[in-house]
Amino acid sequence: MKADALRGHLDSLILAVVESEPLHGYAIIEALSERSGGELGLPTGTVYPALRRLERAGYLDSTWSTVGGRRRRTYSLSRAGTKALARHREEWRAFSAVVGRVLGEA
Amino acid sequence: MSAITTYLADLDAALVGPARLRRDLLQEAADHLEDATATYARAGYDERRAAERAVAEFGTVDEVAPGFQTTLAVSSARRTAGLLFAFVVLQPFVWGSPIVSTGAPTPGGAVYAFLDRAVEVTGVVMIAVAALLLVIAGIGGRWFDAGRQVALATAGFAMVSSVLLAGIGVAMTTAGVGSEPRGWLVLGIVVGLPMALVAVSARRTLATC
C-alpha cells in the first residue's frame, strides 16, 4: 500500500486511535503503527504537529498528566472530534463503496 | 552526550517562537524518544543503539522542524491577532470613559472630522480582520490548514494596523489639542502603549515565519 495515501488520512486515523481512551503521543503513534500494520511509514516526529493542529481545530483536548510516574501530554477526543470522526467514517464508507463498485465491475 | 540530547539540542536550535510552547513541544519530543528508547532496550538493543534507533525513527531535524515551527508560528499569530482584536475593541470604551474623556466638545474642522471618520472605519476593519485571523488560526483548521502564510499575514496586518492607528492618533491629537500635554499623555497610554505591544508581538510572529 502507498504510504502517501494513508498520510492523506492522518487526521482521521489519529482521531480514531484516541476514540476509546485518552493517549499520550508515543501511545498514539504506537497505536497508529499497530493498526496500520506498520504501513504508515512516517517519521514519528511529524505526528506531533498534527496533534497540535487537531487540538487547535477543537477536535482534540489535551492535558499534562502523570502516566507511569512521568508527566505526559495526553490527548482525548472532544465532542467536535467525535462528530468529525463519525463524518469521516461516513464519507470513507461512501467513497470506498463507490470505488469498490466501479473496480468490482472489471 | 547521548544521541537524544544532541538531537533535542539541534531541534531546539532550529525552532523560533513562544518559549512556553517551544518547551512543551521539546518535552513531548523528549518523552517520545525516551519511550522509544525503552521499547528498543526491552527488545534487546544496548542503550546507545536503542537511543540512535529512536532518533532515526523520529525523523531528521530537517524533516521534523518545519511542522514544529508551523505550530509555533500559528500560536504566535493567534496571540498577535488576539492582542490587536482586544486593544482595538476596547478603544471606544476607553476614550468614552470618565478617566480619559474631559467632557470638552469635539474639536471642529474638516481635518478632524475626516480623521474621526477614518479612525472609525479603520477600527471596524481591524476588528473584523483580527477576528477572522483568530478564527483561521484556531478552529479554521477544520476546513483548511493554517500554516506559516497565515502567521505572515497576521504579522503584516498587525504591524500595519498598529502604525496606522498610532499615526491617526497623533494626527487627531495634533488637530484636536495641539501641544496640550495631557492629550499626548492620554494618547501615549491609550493608543501608543497598546499598539507598541501589538507591534512587538507582530515582530515576534514575523520571526517565526
Interface residues (C-beta under 8 A of the other chain):
Chain A: H24 G25 Y26 I29 L42 P43 T44 G45 T46 Y48 P49 A50 R52 R53 L54 R56 A57 G58 Y59 R70 R71 R72 R73 A80 A84
Chain B: D24 L25 Q27 E28 A29 D31 H32 D35 A36 E57 F58 G59 T60 E63 V64 G67 F68 T70 T71 V74 A137 G138 I139 G140 G141 R142 D145 A146
